[in-house]
Amino acid sequence: MARKSITGLTRKGEIWHINKVFNGRLIRESTQTSSRELAEEFLIHRLEQLRQRELLGVRIERTWREAATRYLEENKGQPSIALTATYLEQLDQFIGDLPLSHVDDESLAPFIEWKQDDHILPSGRESHAASNRTINIALERVIRILNVAQRKWRDDKKRPWLDVVPMISKLSEKGGRQPYPLDWEEQKFLFKELPDHLQKMCLYKVNTGCREQEVCKLQWSYEVKVPELNTSVFLIPEEFGGRTAKSGVKNREIRVVILNNVAKSVIDGQRGKDEVWVFPYEGVALDRINASGWRGARRRAAEAWEKEKGTPAHPGFANVRVHDLKHTFGRRLKAAGVATEDRKNLLGHKIKDVTELYSSAEIESLINAANKITTTDSRSPVLTILKMNHLNRSRTIAA
């Protein structure tokens, strides 16, 4: 006699889902399998868990996947939730089916080893070995979820999902790569190798201290004219979306971007290219500066340096990061004697009263401070770059 199929399973796409009433309670969850036989075994096991809980008071052992799913649902409004979801998707391959009480250093070791090597992501994209800092960010998500499971989440008997949170070890970040501010000559070598669209973006970045996404996703609607000074500023809203729609400004406050003479020249050169984006590329905004164009230019610049100077480029220059342009801006401000409070305002650090920056006198003071770094080097290499950009158009850039 053929085995009778169990009711309460519904196929959604390739996966079987539970849709069944047990003791007056509707159960809806995924079995995480496309096999009907395995799905039925999962349902039987789930019903037995519920029976033991109802009749014997036995607590259901929650899995990491259940905890991760609940955490994503409860925190879907967080600015960094998309990044969290990415880490949790990667972790699911290694600990998804484990009970929460089994998530510890030993069970996380395969995930850490996987991240430390070149590997293929679930999406099929190739990914290079991650830094210890990147791995620690994922482990911090694990620690956070385990803490919430122990301190906040309760079953219907008011018992925590997890009794004890294990000590999760993080990797050492000592000896990590330090920021590498560019000197003027290194900037000239690097910018010469950048594609035209990246050169403009980076020239703007190194003269404003903006973060990568504040450049890539800069919109004309953020511009505010300051007619008294014949200039403008950009007010990046606190809800600004960066690489993801909810990534936001770092401090969740309005970011006031002051334009020195070089940054203003870059902005004026971008007018009329797109109605929305300040730095469009083929009609859209770039997702990132740090892509093949940047990495290729970095490599060629290091090679050109060695060829001209007869000595290898500094390892920091050969591997310069996009964020180092922000460090360059900050270091030059300090070297030019710009006061600490003004440096904080120019770099977009959290300040006590953003409204202070709305006065034309304060803006003028900050423009003067930012302009100190355009004349630090007598050869004015940044203005030379602007001229190089527009040679074919016979455009004259005023120094």
C-alpha positions in Angstrom: 0.0 0.0 0.0 1.3 3.4 -1.0 2.3 5.7 1.9 -0.2 8.4 2.5 1.1 12.0 2.1 1.0 14.3 5.0 -1.2 17.3 4.7 -0.1 20.8 5.6 2.6 21.4 3.1 2.5 23.9 0.3 5.0 24.3 -2.5 6.3 27.8 -3.2 8.6 27.9 -6.1 11.1 25.1 -5.4 10.7 25.1 -1.6 8.0 23.3 0.5 6.4 25.4 3.3 4.4 24.4 6.3 0.8 25.7 6.4 -0.9 23.8 9.1 -3.1 24.3 12.1 -1.9 22.5 15.3 -4.0 22.7 18.5 -5.8 25.8 17.2 -2.5 27.5 16.2 -1.5 28.3 12.6 2.0 27.2 11.7 3.6 28.9 8.7 7.3 28.5 8.0 9.7 27.2 5.4 11.1 23.7 5.5 14.2 24.9 3.5 14.0 21.9 1.1 12.6 21.1 -2.3 12.2 17.4 -1.4 8.7 16.4 -0.5 10.0 13.5 1.6 12.4 15.7 3.6 9.7 18.3 4.0 7.4 15.7 5.5 10.1 14.6 7.9 10.7 18.2 8.9 7.0 18.7 9.5 6.7 15.6 11.6 9.7 16.7 13.7 8.2 20.2 14.0 4.8 18.9 15.2 6.5 16.7 17.7 8.4 19.7 19.1 5.1 21.6 19.4 3.4 18.6 21.1 6.2 18.3 23.6 6.0 22.0 24.4 2.3 22.0 24.8 1.9 18.8 26.8 5.2 18.4 28.6 6.5 22.0 28.8 9.6 21.2 26.7 11.2 24.3 25.2 11.7 24.3 21.4 15.4 24.6 20.4 15.6 27.6 18.1 17.9 27.5 15.2 20.3 30.2 14.1 18.2 30.6 10.9 15.1 31.4 12.9 17.0 33.9 15.0 18.6 35.6 12.0 15.3 35.8 10.2 13.5 37.4 13.2 16.4 39.8 13.6 16.1 41.0 10.0 12.4 41.4 10.3 12.5 43.4 13.5 15.3 45.6 12.2 14.4 46.1 8.6 14.4 49.9 9.0 18.0 50.1 10.1 20.3 51.9 7.7 22.8 49.0 7.6 20.3 46.2 7.4 21.2 45.4 3.8 24.8 44.8 4.8 23.6 42.7 7.8 21.5 40.6 5.5 24.5 39.9 3.3 26.6 38.7 6.3 23.7 36.6 7.6 23.2 35.0 4.2 26.9 34.0 4.1 26.7 32.7 7.7 23.6 30.6 6.9 25.7 28.3 4.8 27.7 27.3 7.9 25.4 27.6 10.9 21.9 28.1 9.5 20.6 24.7 10.8 22.4 24.8 14.1 20.6 25.3 17.4 21.4 28.7 18.9 23.1 27.0 21.8 25.6 25.4 19.4 26.8 28.7 17.8 30.3 29.2 19.2 33.9 29.6 18.1 34.1 26.0 16.9 31.0 26.2 14.7 32.1 29.6 13.3 35.6 28.5 12.4 34.7 27.2 8.9 33.0 30.5 8.1 36.1 32.4 9.2 38.4 30.2 7.1 36.1 30.6 4.1 36.2 34.4 4.5 40.0 34.4 4.7 40.4 32.7 1.4 39.3 33.6 -2.1 35.8 32.2 -2.6 32.5 32.2 -4.5 29.6 34.1 -2.9 26.1 32.6 -2.9 25.3 35.0 -5.8 28.0 33.3 -7.9 30.3 36.4 -7.7 34.0 35.8 -7.0 35.2 37.4 -3.7 38.7 37.9 -2.5 40.0 37.2 1.0 38.4 39.4 3.6 40.4 41.5 6.1 40.2 40.7 9.8 38.1 43.8 10.3 35.5 42.7 7.7 35.3 39.3 9.3 34.9 40.9 12.7 31.9 43.0 11.4 30.2 39.7 10.6 31.0 38.2 14.0 29.6 41.3 15.7 26.3 40.6 14.0 26.4 37.0 15.5 27.1 38.4 19.0 24.3 40.9 18.6 21.7 38.3 17.6 22.8 35.9 20.4 22.5 38.7 22.9 19.0 39.6 21.7 18.0 36.0 21.8 19.1 35.7 25.4 18.0 39.1 26.7 14.9 40.0 24.7 13.2 37.2 22.8 10.8 34.9 24.8 8.6 32.0 24.0 4.9 31.8 25.2 6.1 30.5 28.6 8.3 33.6 29.0 11.5 31.6 28.6 14.4 33.1 26.7 15.4 31.7 23.3 18.9 31.2 24.6 20.0 30.7 28.2 23.7 31.6 28.0 25.5 33.6 25.3 28.9 32.0 24.5 32.1 34.0 24.4 32.7 34.6 20.7 36.3 35.4 19.8 37.1 38.1 17.3 40.2 38.3 15.2 43.1 40.6 16.0 43.0 43.9 14.0 46.5 45.0 15.1 48.9 45.7 12.4 46.1 46.5 9.9 46.6 48.9 7.1 47.0 52.5 8.3 45.6 55.5 6.3 47.9 56.7 3.6 47.5 60.5 2.9 49.0 61.3 -0.6 51.6 63.9 -1.0 51.3 66.3 -3.9 53.5 64.4 -6.3 51.8 61.1 -5.6 48.5 62.8 -6.3 49.8 64.0 -9.6 51.0 60.5 -10.6 47.7 58.8 -9.5 45.3 61.4 -11.0 47.1 61.3 -14.3 46.2 57.6 -14.7 42.6 57.9 -13.7 39.8 57.9 -16.3 38.4 61.4 -16.9 35.2 60.8 -15.0 37.0 59.3 -11.9 39.6 62.1 -12.0 36.9 64.7 -11.6 35.3 62.8 -8.8 38.5 62.2 -7.0 39.7 65.8 -7.4 36.4 66.9 -5.8 36.8 64.3 -3.0 40.4 65.3 -2.1 39.3 68.9 -1.8 36.1 68.4 0.2 36.8 65.4 2.4 33.5 63.7 1.3 33.0 60.0 1.6 32.8 57.8 -1.4 29.1 57.6 -1.6 28.7 61.3 -0.9 30.5 61.8 -4.2 29.0 59.0 -6.2 25.4 59.9 -5.3 25.8 63.7 -5.1 22.6 65.4 -6.5 22.0 68.9 -7.8 19.0 69.2 -5.5 21.4 69.3 -2.6 23.1 72.5 -3.8 22.3 75.7 -1.9 23.4 79.0 -3.4 25.2 81.5 -1.3 24.8 84.7 -3.4 26.6 86.9 -0.9 29.8 84.9 -1.6 29.1 84.1 -5.2 29.4 80.4 -4.4 27.3 77.5 -3.1 27.4 74.6 -0.6 25.9 71.2 -0.7 23.6 70.1 2.1 23.5 66.3 2.1 20.4 65.3 4.0 20.5 63.0 7.0 18.3 60.4 5.2 20.8 60.4 2.2 21.1 57.0 0.7 24.5 55.9 -0.3 25.3 52.5 -1.9 21.9 51.3 -0.5 18.7 53.2 -0.3 18.9 53.5 3.5 22.6 53.8 4.1 22.4 57.4 5.2 24.9 60.0 6.3 27.4 58.5 8.8 26.3 60.7 11.8 22.6 60.8 10.8 22.8 64.6 10.5 22.9 67.0 7.6 26.4 67.0 6.0 27.5 70.5 4.9 30.0 70.4 2.1 32.1 73.5 1.7 33.6 74.1 -1.7 37.1 75.6 -2.0 38.2 77.1 -5.3 39.3 73.7 -6.8 36.1 71.9 -5.7 34.0 74.8 -7.1 35.8 74.6 -10.4 35.0 70.9 -10.6 31.3 71.5 -9.8 31.0 74.3 -12.3 32.5 72.0 -15.0 29.8 69.4 -14.3 26.9 71.7 -14.8 24.5 70.7 -17.6 25.7 67.1 -17.8 22.7 65.6 -16.0 19.5 67.0 -14.4 19.9 64.8 -11.2 23.4 63.6 -10.7 26.5 65.9 -10.3 28.9 63.1 -11.4 26.9 61.0 -13.9 28.5 58.2 -15.9 26.6 57.1 -19.0 23.5 58.6 -17.6 23.5 57.0 -14.2 25.3 57.5 -10.8 28.2 55.2 -10.1 27.9 52.7 -7.2 31.5 53.1 -6.2 34.8 54.8 -7.2 36.8 51.7 -6.0 36.3 49.6 -9.1 38.5 48.4 -11.9 39.2 51.9 -13.2 40.6 53.0 -9.8 42.6 49.8 -9.2 44.1 49.9 -12.7 45.1 53.6 -12.3 46.6 52.8 -9.0 48.7 50.0 -10.5 49.8 52.1 -13.4 50.7 55.1 -11.2 53.0 52.9 -9.0 54.7 51.5 -12.2 55.1 55.1 -13.5 56.6 56.2 -10.2 59.2 53.4 -10.2 60.1 54.0 -13.8 60.6 57.8 -13.3 62.1 57.7 -9.8 64.1 54.5 -10.2 62.8 53.2 -6.9 59.6 51.2 -6.0 56.6 53.2 -5.0 55.7 53.2 -1.3 53.4 50.2 -0.5 50.8 52.6 0.8 50.8 54.4 -2.5 50.8 51.2 -4.6 47.7 50.1 -2.7 46.1 53.5 -2.0 42.4 53.4 -1.1 39.6 55.7 -2.2 39.1 56.7 1.5 42.7 57.8 1.7 41.6 60.9 -0.3 39.6 61.9 2.7 42.6 61.4 4.9 44.7 63.4 2.5 42.2 66.3 2.8 42.3 66.2 6.6 46.1 65.9 6.8 46.6 68.9 4.5 44.2 71.0 6.5 46.1 70.2 9.6 49.5 70.9 7.9 48.1 74.3 6.7 47.3 75.2 10.3 43.5 75.0 10.1 41.9 75.0 13.5 40.6 71.7 14.9 36.9 72.9 15.0 37.1 74.1 11.4 38.7 70.7 10.3 35.8 68.9 12.0 33.3 71.0 10.2 35.0 70.6 6.8 35.4 66.8 7.3 31.8 66.3 8.2 32.4 65.2 11.7 29.6 65.4 14.3 29.3 69.0 15.6 27.3 70.6 18.3 25.2 73.0 16.2 24.9 72.4 12.5 22.8 75.6 12.2 26.0 77.6 12.8 27.1 76.7 9.3 24.1 78.4 7.7 25.5 81.9 8.2 27.4 83.4 5.3 30.2 84.6 7.7 30.8 81.0 8.9 30.7 79.6 5.4 33.2 82.3 4.2 35.5 81.4 7.1 35.4 77.7 6.2 36.0 78.4 2.5 39.0 80.4 3.4 40.3 77.6 5.6 39.7 75.0 2.8 41.4 77.2 0.3 44.6 77.0 2.3 45.3 73.5 0.9 45.0 74.6 -2.7 48.1 76.8 -2.4 50.2 74.5 -0.1 52.3 73.4 -3.0 53.8 76.2 -5.2 53.3 74.2 -8.3 49.6 74.0 -7.8 49.3 70.4 -9.1 45.5 70.2 -8.5 44.9 73.2 -10.9 47.3 71.6 -13.4 45.0 68.6 -13.4 42.0 70.7 -14.1 43.8 72.2 -17.0 44.7 68.8 -18.3 41.1 67.7 -18.2 40.0 70.5 -20.5 42.9 71.0 -22.9 40.9 69.6 -25.8 38.1 72.1 -25.1 40.6 75.0 -24.9 39.0 75.9 -21.5 41.0 78.2 -19.3 40.9 77.5 -15.5 41.6 80.5 -13.4 44.1 79.9 -10.6 
